[in-house]
Amino acid sequence: MSLFQELVRPNVRAMDPYAAIVPFEVLSRRLGRDPSTIIKLDANENPYGPSPRVRERLAQFPYYHIYPDPQQEALRAALSEYVHVPADHIFVGHGADEIIDLLCRLFLRPGDAIINAPPTFGMYEFDAQVSGGEVVNVWRDEHFRVDVAGLVEAVAQVNGDGENRAKLLFLTTPNNPDGSVLDPDALRVLLELPVMVVVDEAYFEFSDQASFVPWVLERENLIVLRTFAKWAGLAGLRLGYGVFPLWVMDYLWRIKQPYNVNVAATVAGLTALEDRAYYEPILQAIKEERERLYRALQSISYLHPYPSQGNFILVRVEGRSARELQQALAQEGILVRYFDKPGLHNSLRISVGKPEHTDALVAVLREFER
């Protein structure tokens, strides 16, 4: 190691990079396929994309040469109407990922800890490690339910030296990668802990569960995150937001980059909120297609799908290699996510696509039964 490499923080030198999904243009080159022929079911994106009005507004907007509003007042006002809380409680970020990173930087010192409930979204662990925090994992059960008693015990153990080192508890509902939802009674118990509880509702618009956003107005240690990436088809523009107690908002304004949300994302987000009537039948179509996909996967002998309230289905592969299955699907131009790690051995996560995507996927999967 060189002298200059030693200048890098030791915790960063020891980190593994986040395993991100490869973009379309790279995939098309790797597979030797035109992008239009690829069925991309590996990143939980909305296959229908943004509304025509969003595309039109983006094309016509005249002020891309002007810096964006650093406090996103227009977008926060529109979000206030959408989630039914005052705009003063709403913070907008360059994707919900940026907000997770800001929370870790706001609360974590080296030696502090987040409490994590895997299998779940990997960015909580990643951002905690970037900030020099410890990650304490309390694993979900075989049905992906959170271990409430285990979480309570973990906080007590981390704080056992008399110092509150457990700072953030991350919970996702519907959970990624399995699509299960958080029991409100479990959240009530966990909100009594001396930690900030972060509930990530990235897939809320695909679920039947009531949002926990209204709870934020009654709890000073609850944060709820949301995104435009999934329901509004804006994953490529990176736009997320959170609902926070006012005292947390005060600190977020202090540490955020001044122009963190770009103009194009702002225009797209505002237009998507205005155009919700366009998205409603699309969201319903995705929910219906999710159920059709689930039934089809159930009928395939070597697959065990889990019920989901997200726009994806987790599948355990039995009696054969999930990795080989993923690779075989890729050769047919169908991309799904592969997992083989604790809690997710030999598994695939399949995003819900259009009906024709389901038909193509299932046809290939059935070939392996013969």
C-alpha positions as a Markdown table, in Angstrom:
| # | Residue | x | y | z |
|---|---|---|---|---|
| 1 | Met | 0.0 | 0.0 | 0.0 |
| 2 | Ser | 1.4 | 3.4 | -1.0 |
| 3 | Leu | 1.8 | 6.4 | 1.4 |
| 4 | Phe | -1.1 | 8.1 | -0.4 |
| 5 | Gln | -3.4 | 5.1 | -0.1 |
| 6 | Glu | -2.9 | 5.2 | 3.6 |
| 7 | Leu | -4.5 | 8.6 | 3.6 |
| 8 | Val | -7.9 | 6.9 | 2.8 |
| 9 | Arg | -10.0 | 6.1 | 5.9 |
| 10 | Pro | -9.4 | 2.5 | 7.0 |
| 11 | Asn | -13.1 | 1.7 | 7.1 |
| 12 | Val | -13.4 | 2.7 | 3.4 |
| 13 | Arg | -10.3 | 0.7 | 2.4 |
| 14 | Ala | -11.9 | -2.4 | 3.9 |
| 15 | Met | -15.3 | -1.9 | 2.2 |
| 16 | Asp | -16.7 | -3.8 | -0.7 |
| 17 | Pro | -18.5 | -1.6 | -3.4 |
| 18 | Tyr | -22.2 | -1.7 | -3.7 |
| 19 | Ala | -23.4 | -4.3 | -6.3 |
| 20 | Ala | -25.5 | -2.0 | -8.5 |
| 21 | Ile | -27.6 | -3.1 | -11.5 |
| 22 | Val | -25.8 | -2.7 | -14.8 |
| 23 | Pro | -27.4 | -0.1 | -17.2 |
| 24 | Phe | -29.2 | -1.0 | -20.4 |
| 25 | Glu | -26.5 | 0.1 | -22.8 |
| 26 | Val | -23.9 | -2.1 | -21.1 |
| 27 | Leu | -26.3 | -5.0 | -21.0 |
| 28 | Ser | -27.1 | -4.8 | -24.6 |
| 29 | Arg | -23.4 | -4.9 | -25.5 |
| 30 | Arg | -22.7 | -7.8 | -23.2 |
| 31 | Leu | -25.7 | -9.8 | -24.6 |
| 32 | Gly | -25.3 | -8.7 | -28.2 |
| 33 | Arg | -28.9 | -7.6 | -28.2 |
| 34 | Asp | -30.7 | -4.5 | -29.2 |
| 35 | Pro | -32.0 | -2.8 | -26.0 |
| 36 | Ser | -35.5 | -2.9 | -27.3 |
| 37 | Thr | -35.4 | -6.7 | -27.2 |
| 38 | Ile | -34.3 | -7.0 | -23.6 |
| 39 | Ile | -36.9 | -7.7 | -20.9 |
| 40 | Lys | -35.5 | -6.0 | -17.8 |
| 41 | Leu | -37.0 | -7.5 | -14.6 |
| 42 | Asp | -34.0 | -7.1 | -12.3 |
| 43 | Ala | -34.3 | -3.6 | -10.7 |
| 44 | Asn | -37.9 | -3.1 | -9.7 |
| 45 | Glu | -38.4 | -0.3 | -12.3 |
| 46 | Asn | -41.8 | 0.7 | -13.6 |
| 47 | Pro | -41.9 | -0.9 | -17.1 |
| 48 | Tyr | -44.4 | 1.7 | -18.3 |
| 49 | Gly | -42.1 | 4.6 | -17.6 |
| 50 | Pro | -43.1 | 8.2 | -16.9 |
| 51 | Ser | -46.3 | 9.7 | -18.3 |
| 52 | Pro | -46.4 | 11.4 | -21.7 |
| 53 | Arg | -47.0 | 14.7 | -19.9 |
| 54 | Val | -43.8 | 14.3 | -17.9 |
| 55 | Arg | -41.8 | 13.7 | -21.1 |
| 56 | Glu | -43.4 | 16.7 | -22.8 |
| 57 | Arg | -42.7 | 19.0 | -19.8 |
| 58 | Leu | -39.1 | 17.9 | -19.7 |
| 59 | Ala | -38.7 | 18.6 | -23.4 |
| 60 | Gln | -40.3 | 22.0 | -23.2 |
| 61 | Phe | -38.8 | 23.3 | -19.9 |
| 62 | Pro | -36.7 | 26.5 | -20.7 |
| 63 | Tyr | -34.6 | 27.0 | -17.6 |
| 64 | Tyr | -32.1 | 24.2 | -17.4 |
| 65 | His | -29.3 | 26.8 | -17.3 |
| 66 | Ile | -30.6 | 28.1 | -14.0 |
| 67 | Tyr | -29.7 | 26.6 | -10.6 |
| 68 | Pro | -32.6 | 24.7 | -8.9 |
| 69 | Asp | -34.4 | 25.9 | -5.8 |
| 70 | Pro | -32.3 | 24.7 | -2.9 |
| 71 | Gln | -35.4 | 24.1 | -0.7 |
| 72 | Gln | -37.6 | 22.7 | -3.4 |
| 73 | Glu | -40.6 | 24.7 | -2.2 |
| 74 | Ala | -42.9 | 24.0 | -5.1 |
| 75 | Leu | -42.3 | 20.3 | -5.0 |
| 76 | Arg | -42.6 | 20.1 | -1.3 |
| 77 | Ala | -45.9 | 22.0 | -1.5 |
| 78 | Ala | -47.2 | 19.4 | -4.1 |
| 79 | Leu | -45.9 | 16.5 | -1.9 |
| 80 | Ser | -47.7 | 18.0 | 1.1 |
| 81 | Glu | -51.0 | 17.7 | -0.8 |
| 82 | Tyr | -50.1 | 14.1 | -1.8 |
| 83 | Val | -49.1 | 12.7 | 1.6 |
| 84 | His | -51.3 | 15.0 | 3.7 |
| 85 | Val | -48.7 | 16.5 | 6.0 |
| 86 | Pro | -47.4 | 20.1 | 6.2 |
| 87 | Ala | -44.6 | 20.9 | 3.8 |
| 88 | Asp | -42.3 | 21.9 | 6.7 |
| 89 | His | -42.0 | 18.2 | 7.5 |
| 90 | Ile | -40.9 | 17.2 | 3.9 |
| 91 | Phe | -37.3 | 16.9 | 2.7 |
| 92 | Val | -36.5 | 16.1 | -1.0 |
| 93 | Gly | -33.4 | 14.3 | -2.0 |
| 94 | His | -31.4 | 13.1 | -5.1 |
| 95 | Gly | -33.2 | 9.8 | -4.7 |
| 96 | Ala | -34.1 | 8.3 | -1.3 |
| 97 | Asp | -30.5 | 6.9 | -1.3 |
| 98 | Glu | -29.2 | 10.4 | -0.8 |
| 99 | Ile | -31.4 | 10.9 | 2.2 |
| 100 | Ile | -30.3 | 7.6 | 3.7 |
| 101 | Asp | -26.7 | 8.8 | 3.3 |
| 102 | Leu | -27.5 | 12.1 | 5.0 |
| 103 | Leu | -29.2 | 10.4 | 7.9 |
| 104 | Cys | -26.1 | 8.3 | 8.5 |
| 105 | Arg | -23.8 | 11.3 | 8.3 |
| 106 | Leu | -26.1 | 13.2 | 10.6 |
| 107 | Phe | -26.4 | 10.6 | 13.4 |
| 108 | Leu | -23.4 | 8.3 | 13.1 |
| 109 | Arg | -19.9 | 8.8 | 14.6 |
| 110 | Pro | -17.3 | 6.1 | 14.3 |
| 111 | Gly | -18.3 | 3.4 | 16.8 |
| 112 | Asp | -22.0 | 4.2 | 16.6 |
| 113 | Ala | -24.4 | 1.7 | 15.1 |
| 114 | Ile | -27.4 | 1.1 | 12.9 |
| 115 | Ile | -29.8 | -1.7 | 13.7 |
| 116 | Asn | -30.6 | -3.5 | 10.4 |
| 117 | Ala | -33.3 | -6.2 | 9.7 |
| 118 | Pro | -32.0 | -8.3 | 6.8 |
| 119 | Pro | -32.6 | -9.7 | 4.3 |
| 120 | Thr | -33.5 | -6.1 | 3.2 |
| 121 | Phe | -32.3 | -3.2 | 1.1 |
| 122 | Gly | -28.5 | -3.0 | 1.0 |
| 123 | Met | -28.1 | 0.7 | 1.1 |
| 124 | Tyr | -28.6 | 1.0 | 4.8 |
| 125 | Glu | -25.6 | -1.1 | 5.6 |
| 126 | Phe | -23.6 | 0.5 | 2.8 |
| 127 | Asp | -24.1 | 4.1 | 3.9 |
| 128 | Ala | -23.6 | 3.2 | 7.6 |
| 129 | Gln | -20.2 | 1.7 | 6.7 |
| 130 | Val | -19.3 | 4.8 | 4.6 |
| 131 | Ser | -19.9 | 6.9 | 7.7 |
| 132 | Gly | -17.8 | 4.7 | 9.9 |
| 133 | Gly | -20.8 | 3.1 | 11.7 |
| 134 | Glu | -21.2 | -0.4 | 12.9 |
| 135 | Val | -24.0 | -2.5 | 11.4 |
| 136 | Val | -25.9 | -4.8 | 13.9 |
| 137 | Asn | -28.0 | -7.3 | 12.0 |
| 138 | Val | -31.2 | -8.8 | 13.5 |
| 139 | Trp | -32.3 | -11.4 | 10.9 |
| 140 | Arg | -35.9 | -11.8 | 9.9 |
| 141 | Asp | -37.6 | -15.2 | 10.3 |
| 142 | Glu | -38.3 | -17.6 | 7.5 |
| 143 | His | -41.4 | -15.7 | 6.6 |
| 144 | Phe | -39.4 | -12.4 | 6.5 |
| 145 | Arg | -41.2 | -11.0 | 9.6 |
| 146 | Val | -39.0 | -8.7 | 11.7 |
| 147 | Asp | -37.8 | -10.1 | 15.0 |
| 148 | Val | -39.2 | -7.5 | 17.4 |
| 149 | Ala | -37.8 | -9.0 | 20.5 |
| 150 | Gly | -34.4 | -9.4 | 18.8 |
| 151 | Leu | -34.4 | -5.8 | 17.7 |
| 152 | Val | -35.2 | -4.6 | 21.2 |
| 153 | Glu | -32.4 | -6.8 | 22.6 |
| 154 | Ala | -29.9 | -5.5 | 20.0 |
| 155 | Val | -30.6 | -1.9 | 21.0 |
| 156 | Ala | -30.1 | -2.7 | 24.6 |
| 157 | Gln | -26.8 | -4.6 | 24.0 |
| 158 | Val | -25.4 | -1.8 | 21.8 |
| 159 | Asn | -26.3 | 0.7 | 24.5 |
| 160 | Gly | -25.1 | -1.6 | 27.3 |
| 161 | Asp | -22.1 | 0.5 | 28.1 |
| 162 | Gly | -24.4 | 3.4 | 29.2 |
| 163 | Glu | -23.9 | 5.3 | 26.0 |
| 164 | Asn | -26.6 | 5.5 | 23.3 |
| 165 | Arg | -24.5 | 4.2 | 20.4 |
| 166 | Ala | -27.6 | 2.7 | 18.6 |
| 167 | Lys | -28.7 | 5.6 | 16.5 |
| 168 | Leu | -30.8 | 4.4 | 13.6 |
| 169 | Leu | -33.2 | 1.4 | 13.1 |
| 170 | Phe | -34.0 | 0.8 | 9.4 |
| 171 | Leu | -37.2 | -1.0 | 8.4 |
| 172 | Thr | -38.7 | -1.4 | 4.9 |
| 173 | Thr | -42.3 | -1.9 | 4.1 |
| 174 | Pro | -43.0 | -3.5 | 1.7 |
| 175 | Asn | -39.6 | -5.1 | 2.3 |
| 176 | Asn | -37.2 | -5.5 | -0.5 |
| 177 | Pro | -36.5 | -8.3 | -1.6 |
| 178 | Asp | -39.6 | -10.3 | -0.5 |
| 179 | Gly | -42.5 | -7.8 | -0.5 |
| 180 | Ser | -43.7 | -8.4 | 3.1 |
| 181 | Val | -45.2 | -5.5 | 5.1 |
| 182 | Leu | -44.4 | -4.3 | 8.6 |
| 183 | Asp | -46.9 | -5.0 | 11.3 |
| 184 | Pro | -48.1 | -1.7 | 12.8 |
| 185 | Asp | -48.1 | -3.3 | 16.3 |
| 186 | Ala | -44.4 | -4.1 | 15.8 |
| 187 | Leu | -43.7 | -0.5 | 14.9 |
| 188 | Arg | -45.4 | 0.7 | 18.0 |
| 189 | Val | -43.1 | -1.4 | 20.1 |
| 190 | Leu | -40.0 | -0.3 | 18.3 |
| 191 | Leu | -40.9 | 3.4 | 18.5 |
| 192 | Glu | -40.5 | 3.1 | 22.2 |
| 193 | Leu | -36.7 | 2.4 | 21.8 |
| 194 | Pro | -34.2 | 5.2 | 22.2 |
| 195 | Val | -33.3 | 5.2 | 18.5 |
| 196 | Met | -34.5 | 7.0 | 15.3 |
| 197 | Val | -36.7 | 4.6 | 13.4 |
| 198 | Val | -36.6 | 5.0 | 9.6 |
| 199 | Val | -39.4 | 3.3 | 7.7 |
| 200 | Asp | -38.7 | 3.1 | 4.0 |
| 201 | Glu | -41.9 | 3.0 | 2.0 |
| 202 | Ala | -40.3 | 3.0 | -1.5 |
| 203 | Tyr | -42.9 | 0.5 | -2.7 |
| 204 | Phe | -45.9 | 1.9 | -0.9 |
| 205 | Glu | -47.9 | 2.7 | -4.0 |
| 206 | Phe | -48.0 | -1.0 | -4.9 |
| 207 | Ser | -49.2 | -2.2 | -1.5 |
| 208 | Asp | -52.6 | -2.4 | 0.3 |
| 209 | Gln | -51.1 | -1.2 | 3.6 |
| 210 | Ala | -51.9 | 2.2 | 5.1 |
| 211 | Ser | -48.9 | 4.5 | 5.1 |
| 212 | Phe | -47.0 | 5.3 | 8.3 |
| 213 | Val | -46.5 | 8.9 | 7.2 |
| 214 | Pro | -49.3 | 10.3 | 9.5 |
| 215 | Trp | -47.5 | 8.8 | 12.5 |
| 216 | Val | -44.5 | 11.2 | 12.0 |
| 217 | Leu | -46.6 | 14.1 | 13.3 |
| 218 | Glu | -47.1 | 12.2 | 16.6 |
| 219 | Arg | -43.6 | 10.7 | 17.1 |
| 220 | Glu | -40.3 | 12.6 | 17.3 |
| 221 | Asn | -38.2 | 9.5 | 16.5 |
| 222 | Leu | -40.0 | 8.3 | 13.3 |
| 223 | Ile | -38.9 | 9.1 | 9.7 |
| 224 | Val | -40.7 | 7.8 | 6.6 |
| 225 | Leu | -39.0 | 7.7 | 3.2 |
| 226 | Arg | -40.6 | 7.6 | -0.2 |
| 227 | Thr | -39.5 | 7.7 | -3.8 |
| 228 | Phe | -40.6 | 8.6 | -7.3 |
| 229 | Ala | -38.4 | 5.9 | -8.8 |
| 230 | Lys | -41.0 | 3.1 | -8.7 |
| 231 | Trp | -44.6 | 4.4 | -9.1 |
| 232 | Ala | -43.8 | 7.4 | -11.3 |
| 233 | Gly | -41.2 | 5.7 | -13.5 |
| 234 | Leu | -38.5 | 8.2 | -12.7 |
| 235 | Ala | -35.7 | 5.9 | -11.5 |
| 236 | Gly | -33.2 | 7.4 | -13.9 |
| 237 | Leu | -33.8 | 10.9 | -12.7 |
| 238 | Arg | -33.2 | 10.1 | -9.0 |
| 239 | Leu | -35.9 | 11.8 | -6.9 |
| 240 | Gly | -36.9 | 10.8 | -3.4 |
| 241 | Tyr | -38.3 | 12.4 | -0.3 |
| 242 | Gly | -38.9 | 11.9 | 3.4 |
| 243 | Val | -41.3 | 13.0 | 6.1 |
| 244 | Phe | -39.5 | 14.1 | 9.2 |
| 245 | Pro | -40.1 | 15.5 | 12.7 |
| 246 | Leu | -39.4 | 19.2 | 12.5 |
| 247 | Trp | -36.4 | 19.0 | 14.8 |
| 248 | Val | -34.7 | 16.7 | 12.3 |
| 249 | Met | -35.5 | 19.0 | 9.4 |
| 250 | Asp | -33.6 | 21.7 | 11.1 |
| 251 | Tyr | -30.4 | 19.7 | 10.9 |
| 252 | Leu | -31.0 | 18.3 | 7.4 |
| 253 | Trp | -31.1 | 21.9 | 6.1 |
| 254 | Arg | -27.7 | 22.5 | 7.6 |
| 255 | Ile | -25.9 | 19.5 | 6.1 |
| 256 | Lys | -27.5 | 19.1 | 2.6 |
| 257 | Gln | -25.8 | 20.1 | -0.6 |
| 258 | Pro | -27.5 | 23.4 | -1.7 |
| 259 | Tyr | -28.6 | 22.2 | -5.1 |
| 260 | Asn | -29.0 | 18.5 | -4.4 |
| 261 | Val | -32.1 | 17.9 | -6.6 |
| 262 | Asn | -31.6 | 18.8 | -10.2 |
| 263 | Val | -34.1 | 20.8 | -12.3 |
| 264 | Ala | -35.1 | 17.9 | -14.6 |
| 265 | Ala | -36.0 | 15.8 | -11.6 |
| 266 | Thr | -38.0 | 18.6 | -10.1 |
| 267 | Val | -40.0 | 19.2 | -13.3 |
| 268 | Ala | -40.7 | 15.5 | -13.6 |
| 269 | Gly | -41.8 | 15.1 | -10.0 |
| 270 | Leu | -44.1 | 18.1 | -10.1 |
| 271 | Thr | -45.7 | 16.9 | -13.3 |
| 272 | Ala | -46.1 | 13.3 | -12.1 |
| 273 | Leu | -47.9 | 14.5 | -9.0 |
| 274 | Glu | -50.2 | 16.6 | -11.3 |
| 275 | Asp | -50.7 | 13.6 | -13.5 |
| 276 | Arg | -51.7 | 11.1 | -10.9 |
| 277 | Ala | -54.8 | 10.1 | -12.8 |
| 278 | Tyr | -52.6 | 8.8 | -15.6 |
| 279 | Tyr | -50.7 | 6.6 | -13.2 |
| 280 | Glu | -53.6 | 5.1 | -11.3 |
| 281 | Pro | -54.6 | 2.5 | -13.9 |
| 282 | Ile | -50.9 | 1.7 | -14.5 |
| 283 | Leu | -50.4 | 1.0 | -10.8 |
| 284 | Gln | -53.5 | -1.2 | -10.8 |
| 285 | Ala | -52.3 | -3.1 | -13.9 |
| 286 | Ile | -48.9 | -3.8 | -12.1 |
| 287 | Lys | -50.7 | -5.1 | -9.0 |
| 288 | Glu | -52.9 | -7.4 | -11.2 |
| 289 | Glu | -49.9 | -8.5 | -13.2 |
| 290 | Arg | -48.0 | -9.3 | -9.9 |
| 291 | Glu | -50.8 | -11.7 | -8.9 |
| 292 | Arg | -50.8 | -13.3 | -12.3 |
| 293 | Leu | -47.1 | -13.7 | -12.2 |
| 294 | Tyr | -47.3 | -15.1 | -8.7 |
| 295 | Arg | -49.8 | -17.8 | -9.8 |
| 296 | Ala | -47.7 | -18.7 | -12.8 |
| 297 | Leu | -44.6 | -19.1 | -10.7 |
| 298 | Gln | -46.5 | -21.2 | -8.2 |
| 299 | Ser | -47.3 | -23.6 | -11.0 |
| 300 | Ile | -43.7 | -24.3 | -11.9 |
| 301 | Ser | -42.5 | -27.3 | -9.9 |
| 302 | Tyr | -39.0 | -26.1 | -9.0 |
| 303 | Leu | -40.0 | -22.6 | -7.9 |
| 304 | His | -41.3 | -21.4 | -4.5 |
| 305 | Pro | -42.5 | -17.8 | -4.9 |
| 306 | Tyr | -43.3 | -15.6 | -1.8 |
| 307 | Pro | -46.4 | -13.4 | -1.6 |
| 308 | Ser | -45.5 | -9.8 | -2.3 |
| 309 | Gln | -47.0 | -6.3 | -1.9 |
| 310 | Gly | -44.2 | -4.7 | -3.9 |
| 311 | Asn | -43.7 | -4.6 | -7.7 |
| 312 | Phe | -41.5 | -7.7 | -7.5 |
| 313 | Ile | -41.7 | -11.3 | -6.4 |
| 314 | Leu | -38.9 | -13.3 | -4.6 |
| 315 | Val | -38.6 | -16.9 | -5.7 |
| 316 | Arg | -36.6 | -19.7 | -4.0 |
| 317 | Val | -35.3 | -22.1 | -6.6 |
| 318 | Glu | -35.4 | -25.8 | -5.5 |
| 319 | Gly | -33.4 | -28.7 | -6.9 |
| 320 | Arg | -31.3 | -26.6 | -9.4 |
| 321 | Ser | -29.0 | -23.6 | -9.5 |
| 322 | Ala | -30.6 | -20.2 | -9.3 |
| 323 | Arg | -27.4 | -18.7 | -10.8 |
| 324 | Glu | -27.5 | -21.0 | -13.8 |
| 325 | Leu | -31.2 | -20.2 | -14.2 |
| 326 | Gln | -30.5 | -16.5 | -14.1 |
| 327 | Gln | -27.8 | -16.9 | -16.7 |
| 328 | Ala | -30.0 | -19.0 | -19.0 |
| 329 | Leu | -32.7 | -16.3 | -18.8 |
| 330 | Ala | -30.2 | -13.7 | -19.7 |
| 331 | Gln | -29.2 | -15.5 | -22.8 |
| 332 | Glu | -32.9 | -15.2 | -23.8 |
| 333 | Gly | -32.8 | -11.5 | -23.1 |
| 334 | Ile | -34.7 | -11.7 | -19.8 |
| 335 | Leu | -32.9 | -10.2 | -16.8 |
| 336 | Val | -33.7 | -11.1 | -13.2 |
| 337 | Arg | -31.9 | -10.5 | -9.9 |
| 338 | Tyr | -29.9 | -13.4 | -8.4 |
| 339 | Phe | -29.2 | -13.8 | -4.6 |
| 340 | Asp | -27.1 | -16.3 | -2.8 |
| 341 | Lys | -26.3 | -14.9 | 0.7 |
| 342 | Pro | -27.6 | -15.4 | 4.2 |
| 343 | Gly | -31.4 | -15.5 | 4.2 |
| 344 | Leu | -31.5 | -15.5 | 0.4 |
| 345 | His | -29.8 | -18.7 | -0.7 |
| 346 | Asn | -30.4 | -19.8 | -4.3 |
| 347 | Ser | -33.0 | -17.2 | -5.0 |
| 348 | Leu | -34.2 | -14.9 | -7.7 |
| 349 | Arg | -36.1 | -11.6 | -7.5 |
| 350 | Ile | -38.3 | -10.9 | -10.4 |
| 351 | Ser | -39.7 | -7.5 | -11.1 |
| 352 | Val | -43.3 | -7.2 | -12.4 |
| 353 | Gly | -43.3 | -6.3 | -16.0 |
| 354 | Lys | -46.0 | -6.0 | -18.7 |
| 355 | Pro | -48.2 | -9.0 | -19.5 |
| 356 | Glu | -46.0 | -9.9 | -22.5 |
| 357 | His | -42.9 | -9.9 | -20.3 |
| 358 | Thr | -44.6 | -12.3 | -17.9 |
| 359 | Asp | -45.5 | -14.6 | -20.8 |
| 360 | Ala | -42.0 | -14.6 | -22.2 |
| 361 | Leu | -40.5 | -15.3 | -18.8 |
| 362 | Val | -42.9 | -18.1 | -17.9 |
| 363 | Ala | -42.4 | -19.7 | -21.3 |
| 364 | Val | -38.6 | -20.0 | -20.7 |
| 365 | Leu | -39.0 | -21.1 | -17.1 |
| 366 | Arg | -41.4 | -23.9 | -18.2 |
| 367 | Glu | -38.7 | -25.2 | -20.7 |
| 368 | Phe | -36.6 | -26.2 | -17.6 |
| 369 | Glu | -39.4 | -28.5 | -16.4 |
| 370 | Arg | -39.0 | -30.8 | -19.4 |
